[in-house]
Amino acid sequence: MLFNSFIFWFFFLFVIVLYRQLSHAPQNRLLLIASYVFYGFWDYRFLSLIFISTVIDFYAAQNIVAASEEKKKKQWLLVSIVFNLGMLGFFKYWNFFIGEFSELLDFLGFAASVPMLDVVLPVGISFYTFQTMSYTIDVFRGKTKPTNNFLDFALYVSFFPQLVAGPIERSSHLLPQITVKRKTNGHDFSEGFYHVVTGLFKKVVIADNMAPLVNTIFARPINDLTGPEIIMGVYAFAFQIYGDFSGYSSIAKGIAHWMGFDLMWNFKNPYFSSSPSEFWTRWHISLSSWLRDYLYIPLGGSRGGLKKTFRNLMATMCLGGLWHGAGWTYILWGFYHGVLLVVYHAFEGRKSGSEKNIGRISMMLRTFFFFNLVAISWLFFRAESIGQIGDMMFLVVTDFTVTKFTIYGFAAILFFTMPLMLFEYWTERSGNLLVLLEARWGVRFVSYSYFIVMLIVFPPLISQEFIYFQF
């Protein structure tokens, strides 16, 4: 079920009406059933994976707390980590690593037949495995207390608004909201409505209308493209992936609010960042904070001098790239962002305190410059192969032919995205992501009217799945 489909809203209407009639415990049972129905709608066969993961991590956490020896605690933690990473590795990375191993054998002169499996990637597996792993790790670290209620924990793992594309919720944040009685009020409805409407606008109006431009550019042979067309396609994808993923996170947050839950912010105006470290506190926050807390810091973080810090940054970002997909393009994307972090870290470390106090114009230029660095990274992310990346980058710097398609493409990008960027600039300047909720009624009326009219007037010709479902 897609958030931008009628069948989902019929499903949600049925759930929310029944939900309102129930007390706390029955509400949780209803949400658990609804979550399994929601996921089973994609492919019922993979419900067993969520259930098995839930059982293993629930009992691993119980045994971690019950164990009197540190060695046994570590053994149970290892059970959780090995199972989750093993499941993720098999379904997501088996064919990638087997294929690379086969090519290596061929390169060395060994004729080997390595088995490739027809493995289907379960929707959202990267999200719920990281979520359940963080639970057992936090229990082991003593940062969260395990629940004794299996059904409540099962709801934490499978909560349908954020099940298939995040945000990756920590147990310390979401689980207490499951175990206590929830109350909703008018503000919850207003905030939920804001998140749902803006999320649908980002997904349907921006992301899905950018998709034809992006798909055309990346599907055409390199000989049929020009440099400006590629640049246009990269910019279009920058807004497609932002509108798509932040739109999903916003809708998830909105429908959760209507049920009395508060999911974390996963995006905070990321394209207004002026440095990579700032970008990763604004983009896919649940993943970047997960990588920081469970990978970067355990590797040593910024302790041990610059060389080790840079090593840890590069390792974290390359693995973050691999999390997104089984391909060298994703690893290159992560490597590129690691290089940006290292370069900016080294450069900013040499600044004096006075140099950091820069004017508004200078900050705008830095923000625009960094946005273009991020846009380059989206070429790596979207390209089908390393070869396509090389061909496209070569064409960008050698061909300057402007076609009608280029002009129409840039006009479409400006038409669809400029109002959103102006709106986000308003929230950025105010320092309040919910400033619209506090604005005068006339401002709210005009804003919501614009979002809704655009949803009605400019639906995409072809509805697109959310990009992050493949991760």
N, C-alpha and C positions, 0 to 999 in steps of 0.2 A: 504494500500500500504506500503510495506516494502522498506526502503531505499536500501536494498540489493536485490531488485527485478527488473527485466527488465521493468515491467509495470510502476513502479515509474519513471524510467529514461525516458521512452517514454512520460509520463505525464509531467515531469519536462522540457523536451526538447520542448514540445509544448508550455508550459507556458513561458519559458525564451525567445523563439524566438518571440512570440507575445508581451511579456513584453518590449523587446528592441525597438519595433516599436511605443510605446505609450508615451504620455506625462504623467506628474506626477499623476494627478487625475485619468485618465483611468487606469494607472498602479495599483493604489490602489484598484480600483474596480475589476480589473482582479485578483489580489491577494486574494481579499475577496472571489470571486466566486471560485477560485482554492482551497482555504482553506476549503470551505464548501464541495466541491467535494472530496477533499482528505479525510476529516473526514467522509463524508457520505459513502465512499468506505468501511469503517469498518462496520458501521451500521447506515443507514440513519435515523433510528428512534430517535437517540440521538442528531441529529442536533437541535431539539427543545430545548434541555437542554442548549446548548451553546447560542442559540438565546435568550432564556428567561433570562439567567444569564447576557447576554450582555445588554438587555433592563433594567433590574432592577438596575444593577450597574451604567449604564450610567445616568439614571434619579436620582438615589440616590446621585451620585456625584454632579449633577446639583443642586439638592435641598439642599445639604450640603452647597454649596457656597451661594445659594440664601437666606438661612435662616438667620434671624437676631438674633435669640436667640440660645444660646449654647444648650439648651434643645432640640430644634428641630433638630439641627445639629446631636446630639447624636442619636436621634430617627431614622433619615435617615441612619446613619451609622449602627445602629442596624438592620435595615431592610436588608441591604446588608449582614451583617455577619450572621444573622439568616438564610437567604435564602441559602447562599452558604454552610454554615456548615450543614444546614438541608438537602440539596440535597446530599451533600457528605455523611452525616450520614446515610441517607436512603439507598442509592445504595451500599455503601461500608460496613456499619457496622450493618445494621438492623438484619440480621440473626445471626451475632456473638453475639450481646448483648442479643437478644431474646433467643438464645440457652443457653447462660450462665445463664440467669435468670431462664430458665426452669430447668436446672440442679440444681440450688440453691433451687428451690421449691421442687424438688424431694428429695434433701438431707435433707430438713426440714420436709419431710413426707407429703407434699401436692401433691396430684395427679392432675396436671393441664395440660390441652392441650393448649399450647401456639402456635399461628399461625406462621409458617415459610413461607416465600414468595420466589418464584422462581425469584429472582432479578438478572438481568444481570448487571455486572459492566461495565459502559461506559468507553471506552478507554481514558486514559489521564485525567479523571475527577479530580484527586487530583492536577494535574498541573494547569489546567486553573481556577479552583476555587480559589486556592491560589493566582494566578496571578491577578484575578479580585478583590479579597478581598484586596490585597495590594494597588490597585488603590484607592478604596474608603477610606481606612485608611489613605493613604498619602494625599489625598485631604482634609480629615478632619484635619490632622495635619498641613496642609499648606505647605507640602513638594513638592506638584506637583499641577499644574493647570489643571482643567478638560478641555477636549476638547469639543467644541460645535458641532463637526461633528460626528454624530452617526456612519456613515459608517467607518470613520477612527478608531473610538474606537472599532467597530466590528472587524476590521482587527487586532488591537492590541490583542484582546482576542483570535482570531482564527488563527493567522499567522502560516501557515502550517509547516514550517521547525521545529518549536519547540512546536507545539500544543500538541502532545500526550506524549512526554517524556522530555519536558523541553529543555533548562533551563527555570526556572521560572523568566521571565523578569519583571523588575520594569517599571512602566509607565514613570518614569523620564528618563529612558534609551532608551526604544524602541519607545514610542509614538512620541517623537520629530523626530525620523527617518522616521516615517510614514507621519507626517504632512508637512515635507519639501521635496523639490525636491532632489532626490538622483543622485549621479554621480558615475560611475565606471571607473576604469582605469586598466592598466596592472597589478599593484600590487594586486588589488582586485582579479583578475583572478588567479594570482600565489598563493596568500594566500588561496583562496578558493580551489584550486586544492590540495594544501598541506593538508588541513583539510579533504577533501573528501577522498583522497587516504589513509591517515593514519587512518581515521575513518573506512573505509571499511576493511582495513587490521586488525584492532583491532576486528571488529565484525565478519568478515567472517573467517579469518585465525585463530585468537586466540580464541575468545568466542565460535564460533560454533564448533571448533575442540576440545575444552575442554568439551563441553556439553555431548558427549557420555560417557566420563569418569565419570563426575558428576552424570548423570542420572543413570548409572549402579550402582554406589556406594549407592546412596540414595534410589534406588528401591529394592535392594536385601534385603532379610531377614537378621537380625543381625547375625544369626547363620552361614550364608554363607560368613561373612566378617572377616577380620583380622584387627588388630590395624593399621599396616602400610598402608593398603588399605584405611582405613578411613582418615588417614592423607593425603594420596595422593589425595583423593577426595576433601578434604577441600582446599588444595592448588590449585587444578584444578578449584574449584569454585571461589576462590579468584581472579584468572585471568579471569575466564569466566565473572563474573559480572563486573569486571573492563573493560575488552575489550568490552563487550556488551554495557554498559551504557556510558562510555567515547567515545566509537565509535559512538554511536547515536549522542551525543552532538557535536562531531567533525564534522560529516557529516552535521548536522543542521547548524553549524557555517559556513561551507564551502559553501553550496548552498545559504545561506543568503548573504554571501560576493559577490557571483556572481550577486546578485540583488541589491547590494549597501547597505546592512544592516550589522551592526556589532553586533552580539549577544555576550553576556558575555562568558568568559571562565568558564566552569563548572567543569573542572578537571585540576589540575596542578601537575602532577607527585605525586599523593598521597602516593604511596608506598615508597617514599623517606622521609616520615615524621618520626620524632623521638619522637613525643609526640601526645596525642589525640587532644590537642588544635591546633597544627599545622596540623594534619590530617584533621580537619574539616574546615580549610582554604584552603584545596586542593581538598577535595572530595565532590562532589555534592554541589558546592559552593552556587548555587542559593537557595537550600533548607536550608543549614546550616545558611546562612546569613538571610534568611527569618525568621527562628526560633529564631535567635538572636534578630532581630529588632522588631518582632511582638509578641514574647512570652517571651523570656528570659529577655530582658530589661524591658518590662512592668511588669513582675513579681518582679522586683527589681534588677535584674542583680547581680553584685558583690557588691552592696551597702548593708549595714546593717550587715557586719561581715561575718565570714566564714560559720557559720551554715546556714544562709539564702542563701549565695552563693551556698553552696552545695545542699540545698533544691531546688533552682531554676535550677541548672544544672540537677539534677535528674529528675525533673518534665519536663523540656524541652526535654531531651533525651528520656524519656519514651513516651511522646506524639509524638516525632519524629519517634520512633519505630512504634507506632500505625498508624501514617500517611502512613507507608509502607504497612500495611496490617491488616486485621481484624483477629488477632490470637495472642495467648499468646507467640508464638515463636518470633514474631516481637517486642512485648513489652519487652520480656527478652533480645532481642538484644539491644534495646534502653537502658534498665536498665544497661546492661553490659558496654555499652559505657559511660553511666553516671558515673558508678563506676570508670572507667578508668580516666575520667576527674577529678573526685574528688580526687582520689589518687595522680595523677600527679600534680594537683594543690596544694595539701597539701605538697607534696615532694619538688616541685620546689620553693614553697614559703619559704622554710627553707634554700635554697642555698644562699651562699654569692656570690658577684659579681665575684670573682675569680674562683669559682667552675663552673661557667657557661661557662668559656672559656676553652673548651675541645678540644683535638686534633682530627685529622681526623679519626684515627683508632677507637678511643673511640666513635666518632659520628657514624661511620659505624656500630659498635656493637650495639649501642643504636637503630639505625634505623632498623637493622635486628631483634632485640628483640621486638621492637614495631610492626613490620610487623607480627610477629608470634602472638602477642596479637590480632591484627586485624583479622588474619586468624581464630583464635578461634571464634571470633564473627560471622564469615561467616557460621560456623556450626549451630549456633542458627538461622541465617537468612534463611538457605536453608532447614533445617530439617522440616519434616512434622508434628512433634508433640514434646511436651516436653519429652515424653517417649523415642522417638528416640534419642533425644539429650543425655539423661542420659545413654542409652544403648551404644551409640557410644563413649561417653567419658570414660565410664567404660572399654570398650574394648581397647581403645587406651592405657590405663595405665596398662592393664593386659595381653595383647596379643602382641607378637613381631614377629609373623610369617611373613616372607617375601616371597611373591609369585611372579610368573612370571608376573602376572597382575600388581603388585606393581612396579616392575622394568620397565616394558613397559610404565606404566602410568607416572612415574617420568621422563623417557626418553622423552616422548612426551611433557610433560610440559616444560622441558628444551629446547627442539628443537624449539618449537613454541614461547616461551616467552622470552628466553634469548636475542635474537637480539633486541626485543622491549625494554627490560630493559637497554641494553647497549645504545640504541639510546636515551632513556629518561635520562640516566645518563649523556650523552653528553649535552643534553639541560639543565639539572640541574646544571652541573659544569659551563656551560657558562652563566647561569643566564638569558637565553633567550629562551623561548619556540619556537620561530620561527627562531632559529639559522640556520636551514637547508636552509632557503630562502636566507641567506646571505653567505652561504658557496660557495666554488669554484664550477664551473660547473661540474667537475668530481665527486665531492662528491655528488652533487645533482643527477647526472645521476645514480650513483651506488645505492644510497638510493631509489630513485623512481623505478629503475629497480627491486630491491629486493622486494619492496612492491608489485609491479604489477605481477612479476613472481610468488610470493607466492599465490597471489589471483587466478592466473590461474591454478597453479599446485596443490594447496591444498584446493580446495573448499570442504565444508563439505558434507558428504553423505546425510544429511537431513538439509535443511535450517531451522533455528530457528527464531521464533519471538523475538523481543527485550524484555528482561526480565522486564523492567520497564513499559511495556504496561499494566501490570496487576495492576499497582499502580495508 
